[in-house]
């Protein structure tokens, strides 16, 4: 499928979502539309797979299931579970629901049953964790879909009919990433309209790319990659692709976003046994024990509240630092958690607010511990403000390595001023991204852009890592003509006085 068709698929899917959501918010409709896309994908994928498997037998999936050959049916089902991770009988396929719509039937009971059958087919199987509860957020009885049952049936039928008219391109070899790309595009479009909620499930692709390239530097292939706050999985997928990772691991607190992440994995062609995504609070209930990973990436919630319970003083993730991150700001709790799960030869890159660099008290003690006692901090990269959906605050990337030498410097990069402004959002262009990555990899000093700070410099600054302390980023302003400015002010004041006179006359005419 060409790039032109790729763009066509993107625009077609977004057009369906945008035109049919009616008065529903973008974030609410996202889960319905993406869920229906996923249902169609699973249906088409299994139908193609079984038809290919039965080609030598001279029968189709539908014909095999209408026959009395129970042994053949069982073989087909086992093959699907083993290779795809799930099974759908022909009567529960997307195409069957489309036929029911054509007959003007109420499809909601059959559709609900079909989605449930997909999940149930994995019970007791290796893929159960990856498919269990996958469609739980798609409440087909939700009043958001319509006031009456007929209204709901009409809206959902229209969405499914529109999706039925879109070719996902699954018959083309190697095109699975085309649909995955379109799905990713859909998530990004929903994020753009979701306000503050966007940060809960999506990391802009430009930032994901930078993090991915950093943690894969010097690596030909990653053994695994981990994200403790994985959202919809976009950052994990990007890193896994860049590093050709064998296995993907992640944890996500929000159950709805957790489902979205698993769908995203499967739509990108990641086999069910090549990813392990867990649902739960990373800090309060770490699902990965003592496991360590070669690459760790994350965009955790900024300055989130956590319990900071006394029990964590004895938790191996936090105890070595001697102090817990404050209850009102969990940034260093996430950082210490990620470091704990980072292998000795691995690299960690995460997005954090600038406060992490200079705040004092407990955070200052943790920062000093990481620099003075551990020498883990490898680089700090300042990013432009307003590049994340839902927040305009400037952020930075913190790069951590456990295998640094005693005399290794800390690289500071100030990339905050290099971006393109598009409407209300700032965007990193390819040249901005390449400069960040090249500077990190070569550890080059560039005037007003990057600096290698010795650990002695860091100590002299009391372990404060605020970027301006280590680089002169001040830009000389163009000389201002004071006389010209004063003349302009006088002209504006004269215009204001004339306007006041006109308003006074007009009010008198109105008798006011």
Buried (B, 14 or more C-beta within 10 A) or exposed (E): BEEEBBEBBBEBBBEBBBEBBEEBBBBBBBBBBBBBBBBBBBBBBBBEBBBEBBEEEEBBBBEBBEEEBEEBBEBBBEBBBEEBBBBBBBEBBBEBBBEBBEEEBBBBEBBBEBBEBBBBBBEEBEBBBBBBBBBBBBEBEEEBBBEEEEEBBBBBBBBBBBBEEBEBBBEEEEBBBBBBBBBBBBBBBBBBBBBEBBBBBBBBBBBBBBBBBBBBBEBEEBBBBBBBBBBBBBBBBBBBBBBEBEBBBBBBBBEBBBBBBBBBBBBBBBEBEBBBBBBBBBBEEBBBEEBBBBBBBBBBBBBBEBBBEEEBEEBEBBEBBEBBBBEEBBBBBBBBBBBBBBBEEBBBBBBBBBBBBBBEEBBBBBBBBBBEEBBBBBBBBBBBBBBBBBBEEBBBBBBBBBEBEEEBBBBBBBBBEBBEEEEEBBBBEEEBBBBBBEBBEEBEBEEEBBBBBEBEBBEEBEBBBBBEBBBEBEEEEEEEEEEEEEEEEEEEEEEEEEEEEEEEEEEEEEEE
